[in-house]
């Protein structure tokens, strides 16, 4: 986005764009993909060191790139390459796009340093705002947010008049905090909820056991985790409303949202999606790993970026955006705290320590957590302290921590590598 375009104009542009693009035909979507892919490849080839080298080695001339017709000539990008070579992905003209760094470990256990820019931020906000509207939120109406808020909110719970928002940090679901937040909900009457599905389960159980009730929302938008049928059934029965499932990543290279027809669709006006099989080829049966190309982050472009999540599409596609039947993301255990809290995510705790290839949390006692780490040559001894400080900021001081540098992470019985493994008996709901 050009520097002369103010943030206000950018916001207005995104609003109008996503209001119109939802009505595109399938051919308009394809034409848009083709156009934006050519633009991003040309920009990356001119300004991004990693892609200059990659395109040269692959024999790709960005000036003559044919868009979708040449897409499979570009090698796939994985998280490990991005983790170890993130500086090479920064455009040499990134400053003109108002960039900022975001460090995260998300729920994957792989710390990443991501540069985002103003355009990518505003486009993502607008797509999510559209999903929130589909789920029943009203412009200016009060909202209840139940998410990991250790970095963005100063208190465990509160009401913010400027945002007309009641919030509760999902990592601080003590009985006291839940009851206090419930009373704020009773007072301010938010009609729309957004947050983590499993946290909504814990919140409802806590206030119900204390004899409190809150007004049912018109809708709940849940994100950040795979929602099992049992969790969906509990939340929808408890709150007497529908869960709208929203999927995305911090890199801004993938997004799927549930529309008012209660079906999920790839947001193909936001990114270019592909499904690939185990050999890295285009899936022939509508099932495969989701690969995304971001359209708006010119400060740090991601082209054909592997998400590590698997998607199954509906066989009959007669709409502009393709329908998603299943998204196989991570569904990890939780950390069970001595005070009864359940921690499903510890977002960002690994993000400020260098040299971590991958990590895993294993709880073997009610007050003890083992952190398994795969590291490289950039790892420093003080990284242990940095991780511990990050964890204490997010989950408190009730846990003891042990750190192990290991050659590989533990796998669960299913053969999958989980970020969180809990060896203490606890309920799934």
Secondary structure as UniProt FT lines:
FT   TURN            3..4
FT   HELIX           7..21
FT   TURN            22..23
FT   HELIX           26..47
FT   HELIX           49..58
FT   HELIX           62..64
FT   HELIX           67..73
FT   HELIX           79..84
FT   HELIX           86..89
FT   TURN            92..93
FT   HELIX           94..97
FT   STRAND          100..104
FT   TURN            106..109
FT   STRAND          112..116
FT   HELIX           118..134
FT   TURN            135..136
FT   TURN            139..140
FT   STRAND          143..147
FT   TURN            150..152
FT   STRAND          157..160
FT   TURN            161..164
FT   STRAND          165..169
FT   HELIX           170..172
FT   HELIX           175..188
FT   STRAND          192..195
FT   HELIX           197..209
FT   TURN            210..211
FT   STRAND          219..223
FT   HELIX           229..239
FT   STRAND          243..248
FT   TURN            250..251
FT   STRAND          255..258
FT   TURN            260..261
FT   STRAND          264..266
FT   TURN            268..270
FT   STRAND          271..276
FT   TURN            278..279
FT   STRAND          287..294
FT   STRAND          305..313
FT   STRAND          323..328
FT   STRAND          335..336
FT   TURN            338..339
FT   STRAND          342..343
FT   TURN            347..352
FT   TURN            354..355
FT   STRAND          356..365
FT   TURN            366..367
FT   STRAND          368..375
FT   TURN            377..378
FT   HELIX           382..395
FT   STRAND          400..405
FT   TURN            413..414
FT   STRAND          420..422
//
